[in-house]
Amino acid sequence: MKNTAWMSLLALLCVSTASATPWHSFGPRAMGMGGAGVALPQAGLSSYWNPASLGLTDNSWGVQIPVGVHAVVQGPVIQGANDINQISQDCHNGGPGTGTCNQANINAALATLGSPNSGALIDAGAGANLKIKKLSFFVDNFTYAGAIPKIDNTAADTTAAAFNANKNQSRLTLRGISATEFGAGYGMELPFAKGVLVGGNLKLISARVGYYDYYLDNNSNSSGSGGFKNFTSGAKQSVNAGVDVGVLWDLGKTFEVVPMHPRIGVTARDINNPQFAQPDQAKLAGEPNHYSLQGQSRLGVAISPFKFWNIVADADLTHNLTPVDGVVSQTIGLGTEVNVFDRAWLNIPLRAGVSKNIAMAGTKTAVSLGGGLNFLHVHLDASAMASPSSQSVQTQGKSTKIPGELGAAVQLGLVFGGAN
């Protein structure tokens, strides 16, 4: 096997499944502002960020097609996996005492892979979102994936001779869900409370749940393309319904003298806790019979000091489970958007933001940048985010570093009217 373990792992994750974590970077506008967007009109994407904002008279309408991906490495899981993979190669190619194939390196690699609360997470999203007046229709796919290290510390399996004989069963367990939502959303201002809007989505969710053990021994029959085939063929498909709700208070409409147009919003997704069938391999490994998209809620605020300048902040109100045991998510984000030129026929929005998972000690702040070109009614946007801190990919043999968090998103839209 010529590819390293982390390259094979990322290939599996990017095309497959898995998690209950909210995708805070759906759409480049929000990603460029640190994943904040609950209190800011998002045109067609309002149905995801806050369906209540569909009722705003200044919320644009039209079609938006976003695509994005986001990955996080928690702890030294990739480093440990690659070290074990390199040791295994040296043990198979030359036997004990060759290259990295010795007891000290084996002990160190197993200890690294077994670090508490360690794992790899990836999420991706793509969709088509249509907003007409106060209604939204959407088809969105959200794919959440996680890799959990499982260590074989059996004394007889941790010797150099055992690695030479293919006996160590240390692995990365992949699990999660790829869910496609077919839905409609509606938002409206309450007739008895000026400036207060409510909204919701009804969704039919078709989900494919996957579970697979990826063994790190490079000669194992579960590695490489054969392992990928087994992983995808073992996934389980099922269908359920989902419900989202949102509230938005536009204080500038309630109190006309309030400066900077403040808005406060709350979104709750999947409040009915839709569940999907687990594959047989997951149940045999002791997983529950169903994979749950647990309800999540998020608070957002936004102000506009000037018509061309928005400042936003979001925070999860819940701890969100992930496919990695012991790893939870509660993300906060802060961002800003400045619209250069800001004309009806030409606008160049520039965005920047920061975000952080406050539920886990040791997580680093991620920085995001983005921009767009809005010419007439055609809107093209792109954003990227990364953690300034890096993670070591491998210590045994070739050493490389990667960002601890990395993401990118693009979007094409045909948008009419509104302030955004």
C-alpha positions as CSV (number, residue, x, y, z in Angstrom):
1,M,0.0,0.0,0.0
2,K,1.7,3.2,-1.2
3,N,-0.6,5.7,0.4
4,T,-0.1,6.7,4.1
5,A,-2.9,5.9,6.6
6,W,-4.1,9.5,6.8
7,M,-4.4,9.8,3.0
8,S,-6.5,6.7,2.9
9,L,-8.6,7.8,5.9
10,L,-9.4,11.2,4.3
11,A,-10.3,9.5,1.0
12,L,-12.8,7.3,2.9
13,L,-14.2,10.1,5.0
14,C,-14.7,12.6,2.1
15,V,-16.9,10.2,0.1
16,S,-18.7,8.5,2.9
17,T,-20.6,9.4,6.0
18,A,-21.2,10.5,9.6
19,S,-22.1,12.8,12.8
20,A,-24.7,14.7,14.7
21,T,-22.6,17.8,14.8
22,P,-24.2,21.0,13.3
23,W,-22.6,22.3,10.2
24,H,-21.8,25.9,11.1
25,S,-20.1,26.6,7.8
26,F,-23.0,25.9,5.4
27,G,-22.6,28.6,2.8
28,P,-19.5,30.8,2.3
29,R,-21.1,33.9,3.7
30,A,-21.4,32.4,7.1
31,M,-18.1,30.6,6.9
32,G,-16.3,33.8,6.1
33,M,-17.7,35.4,9.3
34,G,-16.6,32.6,11.7
35,G,-19.7,30.4,11.1
36,A,-22.1,33.1,12.4
37,G,-25.4,33.7,10.6
38,V,-28.4,33.1,12.8
39,A,-29.4,36.8,13.1
40,L,-28.5,37.8,9.5
41,P,-30.7,37.4,6.5
42,Q,-29.3,34.7,4.2
43,A,-31.7,34.7,1.3
44,G,-32.5,31.0,0.3
45,L,-30.1,29.7,3.0
46,S,-32.3,31.4,5.7
47,S,-34.2,28.2,5.9
48,Y,-31.1,26.6,7.4
49,W,-29.7,29.4,9.5
50,N,-33.0,30.8,10.8
51,P,-36.3,30.1,9.0
52,A,-37.9,33.1,10.9
53,S,-35.8,35.5,8.7
54,L,-37.7,34.2,5.6
55,G,-40.4,36.7,6.8
56,L,-38.1,39.7,6.6
57,T,-39.1,42.2,3.8
58,D,-35.5,43.1,3.2
59,N,-34.4,39.4,2.8
60,S,-33.3,38.7,-0.8
61,W,-35.0,36.0,-2.9
62,G,-33.7,33.7,-5.6
63,V,-31.6,30.6,-6.0
64,Q,-28.4,29.7,-4.1
65,I,-26.2,26.7,-4.7
66,P,-23.6,26.3,-1.9
67,V,-20.8,23.6,-1.6
68,G,-18.4,23.3,1.3
69,V,-16.2,21.0,3.4
70,H,-14.7,21.3,6.9
71,A,-12.3,19.1,8.8
72,V,-11.0,19.0,12.4
73,V,-8.2,16.8,13.9
74,Q,-8.6,16.5,17.7
75,G,-5.5,15.3,19.3
76,P,-2.6,13.3,17.7
77,V,-4.8,10.6,16.1
78,I,-3.4,11.1,12.6
79,Q,0.2,11.1,13.9
80,G,-0.4,7.8,15.8
81,A,-2.1,6.2,12.8
82,N,0.7,7.1,10.4
83,D,3.4,6.0,12.9
84,I,1.8,2.6,13.3
85,N,1.4,2.3,9.5
86,Q,5.1,3.2,8.9
87,I,6.2,0.7,11.6
88,S,4.0,-2.0,10.0
89,Q,5.6,-1.4,6.6
90,D,9.1,-1.6,8.0
91,C,8.2,-4.8,10.0
92,H,6.8,-6.5,6.9
93,N,9.5,-5.3,4.5
94,G,12.6,-6.1,6.7
95,G,11.4,-7.7,9.9
96,P,12.2,-6.6,13.5
97,G,15.1,-4.2,13.9
98,T,14.5,-2.8,10.4
99,G,13.9,1.0,10.1
100,T,11.2,2.0,12.7
101,C,10.3,-1.6,13.5
102,N,11.4,-1.8,17.2
103,Q,9.7,-2.0,20.5
104,A,10.3,1.6,21.6
105,N,8.7,3.0,18.5
106,I,5.8,0.6,18.7
107,N,5.1,1.6,22.3
108,A,5.3,5.3,21.5
109,A,3.0,5.0,18.4
110,L,0.3,3.0,20.3
111,A,0.4,5.5,23.2
112,T,0.0,8.4,20.8
113,L,-2.9,6.8,19.0
114,G,-4.6,6.1,22.3
115,S,-4.5,9.7,23.6
116,P,-7.7,10.5,25.4
117,N,-10.5,12.4,23.4
118,S,-8.6,12.0,20.1
119,G,-10.1,11.6,16.7
120,A,-10.7,13.1,13.3
121,L,-13.9,14.8,12.2
122,I,-15.1,15.9,8.7
123,D,-18.3,17.5,7.5
124,A,-19.4,18.5,4.1
125,G,-22.5,20.2,2.7
126,A,-24.1,21.0,-0.6
127,G,-27.5,22.0,-1.7
128,A,-29.9,24.0,-3.9
129,N,-32.1,26.6,-2.1
130,L,-34.9,28.6,-3.6
131,K,-36.6,31.5,-1.8
132,I,-39.9,33.0,-3.1
133,K,-41.3,35.8,-0.9
134,K,-41.7,34.2,2.6
135,L,-41.3,30.6,1.4
136,S,-38.2,28.5,0.9
137,F,-37.7,25.2,-0.9
138,F,-34.5,23.3,-0.5
139,V,-32.6,20.1,-1.2
140,D,-29.5,19.9,1.1
141,N,-27.0,17.2,1.8
142,F,-25.1,17.2,5.1
143,T,-22.4,14.6,5.6
144,Y,-20.7,14.2,9.0
145,A,-17.9,11.7,9.6
146,G,-15.7,10.6,12.4
147,A,-12.7,8.4,13.0
148,I,-12.2,6.9,16.5
149,P,-8.9,5.2,17.4
150,K,-9.2,1.7,18.9
151,I,-5.9,0.4,20.4
152,D,-4.8,-3.3,20.5
153,N,-2.7,-3.3,23.7
154,T,-2.6,-7.1,24.1
155,A,1.0,-7.9,25.1
156,A,1.4,-10.6,22.5
157,D,0.2,-8.2,19.8
158,T,2.5,-5.3,20.6
159,T,5.9,-6.8,19.8
160,A,7.9,-6.2,16.6
161,A,7.4,-9.9,15.7
162,A,3.6,-9.5,16.1
163,F,3.6,-6.5,13.7
164,N,5.7,-8.6,11.3
165,A,3.1,-11.4,11.5
166,N,0.0,-9.1,11.0
167,K,-1.3,-9.7,14.5
168,N,-1.8,-6.2,15.9
169,Q,-5.5,-5.1,15.5
170,S,-5.2,-1.4,16.2
171,R,-7.7,0.5,14.0
172,L,-9.7,3.6,13.2
173,T,-13.4,3.1,13.5
174,L,-15.3,5.2,11.0
175,R,-19.0,6.0,11.7
176,G,-21.6,8.5,10.8
177,I,-24.3,9.7,8.5
178,S,-24.9,11.3,5.1
179,A,-28.3,12.9,5.2
180,T,-30.2,14.5,2.3
181,E,-33.0,16.9,3.3
182,F,-36.0,17.7,1.1
183,G,-37.9,20.5,2.7
184,A,-39.9,23.7,2.7
185,G,-39.7,26.6,5.1
186,Y,-41.9,29.6,6.0
187,G,-41.3,32.7,8.0
188,M,-43.7,35.6,9.1
189,E,-43.9,38.6,11.4
190,L,-46.3,38.2,14.3
191,P,-49.2,40.5,13.7
192,F,-49.4,41.5,17.4
193,A,-45.6,42.0,18.0
194,K,-43.9,44.3,15.5
195,G,-40.4,43.2,14.6
196,V,-40.8,39.7,16.0
197,L,-40.7,36.9,13.4
198,V,-41.2,33.2,13.7
199,G,-40.6,30.4,11.2
200,G,-40.0,26.8,10.6
201,N,-39.0,24.0,8.2
202,L,-40.6,20.6,7.5
203,K,-38.2,18.1,6.0
204,L,-38.1,14.6,4.6
205,I,-34.7,13.2,5.4
206,S,-33.1,10.3,3.5
207,A,-30.0,9.1,5.4
208,R,-27.3,6.6,4.8
209,V,-25.5,5.5,8.0
210,G,-22.1,3.9,7.8
211,Y,-19.8,2.0,10.2
212,Y,-16.4,0.4,9.4
213,D,-13.2,-0.7,11.1
214,Y,-10.1,0.5,9.2
215,Y,-7.2,-1.5,10.4
216,L,-3.9,0.3,10.4
217,D,-1.7,-2.7,9.5
218,N,-1.1,-1.9,5.8
219,N,-1.2,-5.6,4.9
220,S,-4.6,-6.2,6.5
221,N,-7.4,-7.4,4.2
222,S,-9.5,-4.4,5.3
223,S,-7.1,-1.8,4.0
224,G,-7.0,0.0,0.7
225,S,-9.7,-0.1,-2.0
226,G,-11.2,-3.4,-0.7
227,G,-11.8,-1.8,2.7
228,F,-13.5,1.2,1.0
229,K,-15.8,-1.1,-1.0
230,N,-16.8,-3.0,2.2
231,F,-17.4,0.3,4.0
232,T,-19.8,1.7,1.4
233,S,-21.6,-1.6,0.7
234,G,-22.3,-2.0,4.4
235,A,-24.0,1.3,4.9
236,K,-27.7,1.4,5.8
237,Q,-30.4,3.6,4.2
238,S,-33.6,4.8,5.9
239,V,-36.0,7.7,5.9
240,N,-37.5,10.0,8.6
241,A,-38.9,13.5,9.0
242,G,-37.3,16.5,10.6
243,V,-38.6,19.8,12.1
244,D,-36.7,23.1,12.5
245,V,-38.0,26.3,14.2
246,G,-36.6,29.8,14.5
247,V,-37.3,33.1,16.2
248,L,-35.9,36.5,15.2
249,W,-36.4,39.8,16.9
250,D,-35.6,42.8,14.7
251,L,-35.3,45.5,17.4
252,G,-35.0,48.3,14.8
253,K,-38.6,47.6,13.8
254,T,-39.9,47.3,17.3
255,F,-38.1,50.4,18.5
256,E,-37.3,52.7,15.6
257,V,-35.0,54.9,17.6
258,V,-32.6,52.1,18.4
259,P,-29.3,52.6,16.5
260,M,-27.3,50.1,14.3
261,H,-30.3,47.9,13.5
262,P,-29.8,45.2,16.1
263,R,-31.2,41.7,15.6
264,I,-31.4,38.7,17.9
265,G,-32.2,35.2,16.7
266,V,-32.5,31.6,17.9
267,T,-32.6,28.5,15.7
268,A,-33.4,25.0,16.8
269,R,-32.8,22.2,14.3
270,D,-34.2,18.7,14.3
271,I,-36.3,19.3,17.4
272,N,-38.1,15.9,16.9
273,N,-34.8,14.0,17.2
274,P,-35.0,12.0,13.9
275,Q,-33.4,8.6,14.0
276,F,-32.0,6.3,11.3
277,A,-31.2,2.6,11.1
278,Q,-27.7,1.6,11.9
279,P,-25.8,-0.9,9.7
280,D,-25.5,-4.5,11.0
281,Q,-21.7,-4.1,11.6
282,A,-22.4,-1.2,14.0
283,K,-25.0,-3.1,16.0
284,L,-22.7,-6.1,16.2
285,A,-20.0,-3.7,17.6
286,G,-22.4,-2.6,20.4
287,E,-23.8,0.6,18.8
288,P,-27.4,1.5,19.4
289,N,-30.0,0.3,16.8
290,H,-30.5,3.8,15.6
291,Y,-28.3,6.8,14.7
292,S,-29.8,10.0,16.2
293,L,-29.7,13.5,14.7
294,Q,-30.0,15.1,18.1
295,G,-31.7,18.4,18.3
296,Q,-29.4,21.4,18.5
297,S,-30.0,25.1,19.1
298,R,-28.0,28.2,18.4
299,L,-28.2,31.9,19.4
300,G,-27.1,34.8,17.1
301,V,-26.9,38.5,17.3
302,A,-26.2,41.0,14.5
303,I,-25.8,44.8,14.2
304,S,-25.2,47.1,11.3
305,P,-23.3,50.3,12.2
306,F,-23.8,51.4,8.6
307,K,-25.8,50.1,5.7
308,F,-22.7,48.5,4.2
309,W,-21.3,47.0,7.4
310,N,-22.5,44.0,9.4
311,I,-21.1,42.6,12.6
312,V,-22.4,39.1,13.8
313,A,-21.9,36.7,16.6
314,D,-23.3,33.2,17.2
315,A,-23.1,30.6,20.0
316,D,-24.3,27.1,20.4
317,L,-26.8,26.7,23.3
318,T,-26.2,23.0,23.5
319,H,-23.3,20.6,23.8
320,N,-23.4,18.6,20.5
321,L,-22.2,15.0,20.4
322,T,-19.9,13.9,17.6
323,P,-19.0,10.5,16.1
324,V,-15.8,10.5,18.2
325,D,-16.2,9.2,21.8
326,G,-15.4,11.9,24.3
327,V,-15.3,14.7,21.7
328,V,-18.2,17.2,21.9
329,S,-18.9,20.5,20.1
330,Q,-20.1,23.9,21.3
331,T,-19.0,26.5,18.9
332,I,-18.9,30.3,19.2
333,G,-18.2,32.6,16.2
334,L,-17.7,36.3,15.6
335,G,-17.5,37.9,12.2
336,T,-17.8,41.0,10.1
337,E,-18.9,41.9,6.6
338,V,-18.1,45.1,4.7
339,N,-19.8,45.7,1.3
340,V,-17.4,47.6,-1.0
341,F,-19.2,49.8,-3.7
342,D,-22.6,48.5,-2.4
343,R,-24.6,49.4,-5.4
344,A,-27.6,47.6,-6.8
345,W,-25.6,46.5,-9.9
346,L,-22.2,45.9,-8.3
347,N,-21.1,44.9,-4.8
348,I,-17.9,43.3,-3.4
349,P,-18.5,41.9,0.1
350,L,-15.4,41.3,2.2
351,R,-15.7,39.0,5.3
352,A,-13.5,38.0,8.2
353,G,-14.2,36.0,11.4
354,V,-13.0,33.8,14.2
355,S,-14.6,30.7,15.8
356,K,-13.8,28.2,18.6
357,N,-15.1,25.1,20.1
358,I,-15.5,26.0,23.8
359,A,-16.6,22.5,24.9
360,M,-13.2,20.9,24.6
361,A,-10.0,22.0,26.4
362,G,-7.1,22.6,24.1
363,T,-9.0,23.5,21.0
364,K,-7.6,26.3,18.9
365,T,-9.3,29.4,17.5
366,A,-9.9,29.2,13.7
367,V,-9.6,32.2,11.5
368,S,-11.8,32.7,8.4
369,L,-11.7,35.0,5.4
370,G,-14.1,35.4,2.5
371,G,-15.4,37.6,-0.2
372,G,-17.7,37.7,-3.2
373,L,-18.6,39.4,-6.4
374,N,-22.2,40.5,-6.9
375,F,-22.8,41.7,-10.5
376,L,-26.4,42.6,-11.3
377,H,-28.2,39.5,-9.9
378,V,-25.4,37.0,-10.2
379,H,-23.7,36.4,-6.8
380,L,-20.4,34.4,-6.5
381,D,-19.0,33.9,-3.1
382,A,-16.0,31.9,-1.6
383,S,-14.5,31.5,1.9
384,A,-11.8,29.6,3.7
385,M,-11.0,28.9,7.3
386,A,-8.0,27.4,9.1
387,S,-6.5,27.1,12.5
388,P,-3.2,28.9,12.8
389,S,-1.9,26.0,14.9
390,S,-0.9,22.8,13.2
391,Q,-0.9,19.0,14.0
392,S,2.0,16.7,13.3
393,V,1.0,14.0,10.8
394,Q,3.8,11.6,11.4
395,T,7.0,11.2,13.5
396,Q,8.2,7.8,12.4
397,G,9.7,8.3,8.9
398,K,8.6,11.4,6.9
399,S,7.2,14.2,9.1
400,T,4.5,16.7,7.9
401,K,2.2,19.2,9.6
402,I,-1.4,20.0,8.8
403,P,-3.8,22.6,10.2
404,G,-5.8,21.4,13.2
405,E,-8.9,22.8,11.5
406,L,-9.5,23.5,7.8
407,G,-12.5,24.4,5.6
408,A,-13.6,26.0,2.4
409,A,-16.9,26.9,0.7
410,V,-18.1,28.3,-2.6
411,Q,-21.6,29.5,-3.7
412,L,-23.3,30.5,-6.9
413,G,-26.6,32.4,-6.7
414,L,-29.1,34.3,-8.7
415,V,-30.5,36.8,-6.2
416,F,-33.0,39.6,-6.4
417,G,-34.0,42.5,-4.1
418,G,-33.4,42.7,-0.4
419,A,-30.5,44.2,1.5
420,N,-28.1,41.2,1.3
